[in-house]
Amino acid sequence: QEQKQSRTIGERVGSLESQLRAGSALAVSLSRQQLKQQKAMTTKQIK
């Protein structure tokens, strides 16, 4: 019983970690897109 419980907790932590990694990767790509858009906007304004 105890072993089963600890295993499920470990699995939960593992899935949380993978979700966090996926989320951070998504956040990085999104922030890069935003930076590109901001640069495009500023170059348009300068011209």
Beta strands, then each sheet from edge to edge (+ up, - down):
end
